Structure formats: C-alpha cells, structure tokens
C-alpha cells in the first residue's frame, strides 16, 4: 500500500482552512491543519510534509516569520512553501515572499484548479523522492550486509539486484513522465529544478546499481544520495 503524502495547511481563519481542504481533497492525500505559525512549526517537528500552504497575514507570527523558521531548520528547509495572501502591495511584497523561501506566491481569490495542479506537482515530486530513498536504503543494505538485505534473507544477491533494478526502472519511468509534464514555459521554475535534481539522483543510483552487477568491476564506491 502506497503511503499518502502530508500537506500542511496554515491559516488562522477556519473558513479558509475548510476551503483549502475542499479544493485539495481530490488529491487524496493527508491534509493537516494549523491555525498559527507556532502550531505549524510544532507539526513540522514530528511529521514530514510534501508541501506547505502558508497564509501571509496571521496574528502573532505571520507567514514570512513562519517561513523563516522553517527554512532555518535542517529537517524542514527543503519543504516547498506556497504563500497565500489576500493583500497585494505590488512587486516588493511578492519579492519578500520569494526572499522568505517560497516557491510560489498566490493572491486570493485564486483559481481552485490552478492551486490543486500546483500542489499535485510537489506531491508527485515528494512521492518520487520517497521511492528513491527506499531504493537507496535497499542498495546500502545490499552493500553492507554482504549480499543480504533485511526482510530478504532468502534472496540470493542476483535476485535482489534484479528486484532493485526493476523498482528503480519504475521510478525512472515515472520521473521521466513527470519531467515531460513540467517541460513547458508555464511550469514553476522551482518544480522544474526539483525534478532535475531528482533525475540526477536517479542517474547516480542507477550507476551504483549497475556497478554491482557481476563482472562490473569495483563495487566499493556508491554515489551519495544527498
């Protein structure tokens, strides 16, 4: 069973949170509410999120300050943030949002379909990265365990390599399809960059896996997946 991605919705107004849930429910992912910046930071201590939808205007810690805290933490600095705002003070205000680490800045009222499409891209990228980490973990177990991985005690090394290769091929195919979806002028630059980073990591993992094949020579060096 594929684990669902978590999406963090941050807004001090319950009606806005309800509206976001209605828009994003079609993605069939786990939606987590936070009614303040402090509550959002608390949620980020324990859970991993694919993307954060963050309201700019909130009492106490506003969206900009919340984003600054998120980007300072090593655990959360790479989570995409989409700012939502009902105010528009021109380019300077928008620039402040991007400077705070946002990948997008959307003014209310927004098109529900556009917001859902943007969020779905980051959910897909998150799921691909999760799959990639799984492949990397299996590969490390193969290397460190002398040909035996946890949960696969009965598999011979050749069988495990074949299984890893098949799983990686499936992720490579999905990543290629996602890159084609993003290959147009309207695609978010941040999403395109993230997809390119994912493809580079996949290429490194494929090289490492190929190096483990019989007769491939030295197998002691595995590219970092960071």
MARLOVO-180609 format. One line per field, with one value per residue (C-alpha): z, x, y. Coordinates in Angstrom, 2 decimals, decimal comma, m for minus. Example, Ala and Ser with C-alpha at 12.3 -4.5 7.8 and 13.67 -1.06 7.14 Angstrom:
MARLOVO-180609
c3	7,80_7,14
c1	12,30_13,67
c2	m4,50_m1,06
//
This chain:
MARLOVO-180609
c3	0,00_m1,04_1,87_1,38_1,38_4,03_3,06_5,76_5,58_7,70_8,18_11,24_9,74_9,98_6,89_4,80_6,04_5,18_1,67_1,14_2,29_m0,17_m3,03_m2,21_m1,13_m4,73_m4,45_m1,88_0,38_4,13_4,90_8,21_9,67_11,61_12,78_13,54_12,71_16,10_15,52_12,08_13,49_16,12_13,43_11,45_14,43_14,08_10,57_7,05_4,54_0,75_0,60_2,89_2,03_4,23_4,79_4,93_7,25_10,65_14,17_16,16_13,93_10,34_7,25_6,49_10,01_9,99_6,67_8,03_10,95_8,56_6,31_9,26_10,34_8,58_8,78_7,03_4,91_1,64_2,02_m0,72_0,63_m1,32_0,14_0,04_0,60_0,40_0,14_m2,75_m2,16_m5,51_m6,62_m3,38_m1,31_m3,74_m3,69_0,10_m0,22_m2,56_m0,40_2,57_0,68_m1,05_m4,31_m5,26_m4,17_m4,89_m4,28_m3,08_m4,56_m6,56_m9,16_m7,28_m10,27_m10,60_m6,88_m6,96_m10,02_m8,41_m5,18_m7,09_m8,76_m5,40_m4,06_m7,04_m6,56_m2,87_m3,64_m6,19_m3,64_m1,08_m3,60_m4,38_m0,69_m0,48_m3,36_m1,80_1,55_m0,10_m2,01_1,17_2,90_m0,05_0,22_4,00_4,57_2,29_m0,23_2,19_2,96_5,93_5,13_2,22_3,96_1,41_m1,67_m3,49_m4,39_m8,09_m7,26_m5,01_m7,67_m10,23_m7,85_m7,12_m10,83_m11,60_m8,82_m9,92_m13,54_m12,42_m10,57_m13,57_m15,85_m13,54_m13,13_m16,92_m17,33_m14,65_m16,31_m19,60_m17,81_m16,50_m19,85_m20,83_m20,27_m17,67_m15,30_m11,94_m12,00_m8,53_m9,62_m12,73_m10,65_m8,13_m10,91_m12,44_m9,04_m8,72_m12,15_m11,19_m8,04_m10,06_m12,50_m9,64_m8,12_m11,49_m11,90_m8,42_m9,12_m12,47_m10,71_m8,53_m11,50_m11,88_m13,89_m13,42_m11,62_m8,45_m6,44_m3,41_m4,45_m4,30_m5,24_m2,39_m2,46_m0,57
c1	0,00_1,38_1,68_m0,09_1,82_1,04_0,15_0,31_m2,38_m1,62_m4,26_m5,74_m9,25_m11,17_m13,26_m10,09_m8,79_m12,12_m11,98_m8,44_m9,49_m12,38_m10,06_m7,32_m9,44_m9,46_m5,71_m6,50_m3,58_m3,40_m4,31_m3,03_m4,41_m2,50_m4,19_m0,99_2,69_3,54_1,18_2,70_6,23_5,09_3,58_6,83_8,80_7,32_5,88_7,28_5,32_5,31_4,32_3,15_0,35_1,03_m1,16_0,81_m1,42_m1,78_m1,82_1,35_3,84_2,96_3,68_7,03_8,34_7,00_8,72_12,00_11,85_11,04_13,99_16,40_15,69_17,72_14,81_12,35_14,39_13,71_9,92_8,25_6,20_3,33_2,30_m1,39_m2,36_m5,45_m3,37_m1,33_1,19_2,86_6,17_8,00_5,55_5,78_9,58_9,52_7,60_10,18_13,01_11,48_11,87_8,52_8,35_5,12_3,08_m0,66_m3,14_m6,68_m9,14_m7,30_m8,37_m9,00_m7,93_m4,61_m3,85_m4,68_m2,47_0,47_0,17_m0,13_3,25_5,00_3,15_4,38_7,94_7,76_6,49_9,27_11,87_10,40_10,67_14,23_15,18_13,73_15,90_18,97_18,28_17,94_21,15_23,04_21,74_22,94_26,42_26,72_25,05_27,28_24,55_21,62_19,05_16,69_13,43_15,04_17,09_16,18_17,07_20,32_22,34_21,46_17,77_17,93_19,79_17,14_14,39_16,19_16,72_13,04_11,93_14,36_13,18_9,61_10,69_12,79_9,78_7,55_10,19_10,57_6,80_6,75_9,59_7,66_4,64_6,85_8,53_6,66_7,01_4,22_5,87_7,14_10,91_11,19_9,29_11,46_14,63_13,39_12,55_16,01_17,60_15,53_16,69_20,33_19,87_18,21_21,12_23,60_21,64_21,40_25,20_25,73_23,33_24,96_28,34_27,07_26,32_28,65_31,74_31,18_34,49_34,96_31,73_33,07_32,08_28,46_27,45_25,99_22,20_22,19
c2	0,00_3,40_5,81_9,12_12,39_15,00_18,57_21,28_23,98_27,06_29,78_31,48_31,53_28,21_29,01_29,38_26,03_24,44_25,91_24,60_21,14_21,17_22,15_19,64_16,69_15,41_14,72_12,01_12,91_13,61_17,23_18,62_21,86_24,52_27,72_29,65_29,79_28,31_25,38_24,80_24,68_22,18_19,92_20,09_18,73_15,26_14,84_15,05_17,12_17,26_20,94_23,76_26,20_29,20_32,26_35,52_37,55_35,89_37,37_36,85_35,03_35,93_33,85_35,47_34,83_31,27_30,59_31,97_29,50_26,63_27,45_27,68_24,11_21,44_18,97_21,29_23,71_21,85_21,60_23,71_26,65_28,22_31,59_32,52_36,14_38,33_41,51_42,80_45,54_45,14_43,59_44,44_42,40_39,50_39,67_39,45_36,19_34,66_36,01_34,19_30,91_30,46_28,52_30,30_33,31_33,22_36,04_35,36_34,75_32,10_29,56_26,27_24,18_26,05_25,69_21,98_21,46_23,27_21,28_17,99_18,60_18,89_15,86_13,81_15,01_14,12_10,61_10,06_11,15_8,74_5,90_6,92_6,82_3,31_2,15_3,76_2,08_m1,33_m0,75_0,19_m2,93_m4,99_m3,49_m3,52_m6,89_m8,91_m9,63_m9,96_m7,26_m7,02_m8,76_m10,60_m13,25_m15,93_m13,87_m14,51_m11,37_m11,70_m11,90_m8,86_m6,86_m7,76_m6,64_m3,37_m2,74_m3,32_m0,99_1,69_1,36_2,04_5,20_6,30_5,91_7,95_10,67_10,91_11,30_13,99_15,89_15,89_17,36_20,17_20,79_23,93_27,67_27,84_25,33_26,61_27,09_25,53_22,42_22,06_22,41_19,84_17,39_17,85_17,19_14,02_12,83_13,40_11,31_8,56_8,56_8,21_5,35_3,58_3,81_2,40_m0,46_m1,25_m1,36_m4,21_m6,45_m9,45_m8,54_m4,80_m4,35_m2,34_m2,01_m0,22_3,27_4,32_7,89_9,91_10,29_13,60
//
